[in-house]
Amino acid sequence: MIRRALRNKIPNASFLSTDFASYQDKRKYKGVIAFDSLFFYTSYKKIESCYRKISSLLEEGGILLFTAGKIEGENEGTMYGERFYYASYSAMRTLELMKENGFSVLKSETDYKDSVSGSRDLVVMARKVSPSSISLKKRIF
């Protein structure tokens, strides 16, 4: 997938294939796309730390677009004829975690389907908000 992405020669884009749990970077990114990747082979216990890490990597206003499962627990599925392992929270808990980690959910859709990429349990687009707007919302509500 990385080779395919690199062929597109997208200006200012970085494509990484790494163990996210050990990934460290001081740079701040404008966006993170984690389609069919972030929670594959991630243990259930590490999910929350992944959201915290993504939040720390995004600049204020940065966008996170990702797919996740919608059934809580450690699961197995099939994609392109191959079995794989993934862990997930319920769709509702995933959206709560977005807010708890400094994101405003712009759009989410369960049982997403399209003719190009197929179907996904949950697709989420979220924006990292400023810490002051998070504390303001907590005081108001």
N, C-alpha and C positions, 0 to 999 in steps of 0.2 A: 504494500500500500504506500509506503514511503517513496519508493522509486516512482510509482505512478503519480503521486502528488508532485514530486520534484520536476517531472516532465512538463508540468503546467507552468513552471517558471512564474509563480505568483510573487510579485514584488513584496519585500519586507515580511515574508512569511517564514516561520520556522516549523519544521516537521520533526518530531522526536519519537523515537521508539526506545522507551526506557522503563525501568521499574519505577512507577510513580511514587511508591512509598519511600524510596531513597533519593528521589530527585530533589535537587536544591538549585536555586537560581536567585540572584539578587535583582534581576530585571523584573519589571512589571509589564504585563502584556495587555493589549487592547481586547483580546478575545481568546477564548479557549474552546475548541471543538473536541468533544469526546464522544463520538458516535461509535457505538459497539466496541468500546475499548476500556473505559475507566473502571468498570466494575467486573469485567471478565477476569477471572482468576484472582479476584480480591476477596479476602475473607470478610465475613459479615462484620466482624469486630473492627475492621479498618475503614469502613465506609465513612463514618463521621469525620475521621481525620483527613480523608481525601477532600471533603468539602471545605474544611478549614484551610487546607493547603492551597486549593484552587483560589479561594478568596484572597489568600496572602500573595498569590502570583498575579492577580488582576489589578490593574489600576482602577481608580474610582471611575465609574461609568462603563467599565469593561463588560463584555458580554460573554456569558457561558451558554453554550448549546450542547446538550448531551442527551443520551438515551440511558434509560435505567429499566429495571424490572418493576413490576407493580405488585408482586406477591412477596410478602415479607419472608425472609429466610435464605438459606443456601439452596440453590436450584440448579438443575441441569436443563439444557435446551439443545436444539439442533439449528444450525445455520449453515447453509450451503452444503447440506448433507453431512456435516460434522457435528458431533456432540461436543458441548462445552459446558463449563461450570461458571456460575455467576452468583453473586450475593446481592440482595436488595432489601430495601424497606418497602412498606406499602407506598403507593403513590402519594397518599396524604402525608405520611411521615417524611417522604422525600421533599415535598413542598415546604413542610414546616422547617426542615433542616436548611433549606435555602434561606429562609428568613432569619433563622438563628445564626447563620454564618455571613450575614451582611448582604444578602441578595434580595432584590425585588423581582418576583416572578412576572415576566412579561407575557408568557404564554406557556401553557402546558396542555398536552393532549394524550389521553390514554387510548390504547388500541389504534395507534397511528398506522395508516396505510397509504402508500403511493406506488405508482407503477414502476418507478425507477429503483427505489431503495427497498421496497418491500414493506413488511410490517414490523412495528416495534411496540412493546408494552407501554412505554412512557417516553415522550419527548418533551424536554423542558428548555425554554429560553429564559435566561434570567440576567439581570444587570446588577453589578456590584454598586451599592449605594454608599454614600459617605457615612462614616460613623456617627456624625452629628444628627443625620436624619433618622438613623436607627434609634438613638436615645430619645429624640424628639417624639417619635411614634410611640415609644414605650411610655413616655410621660403622658401623652394625650389619651391613649387608649387604655 
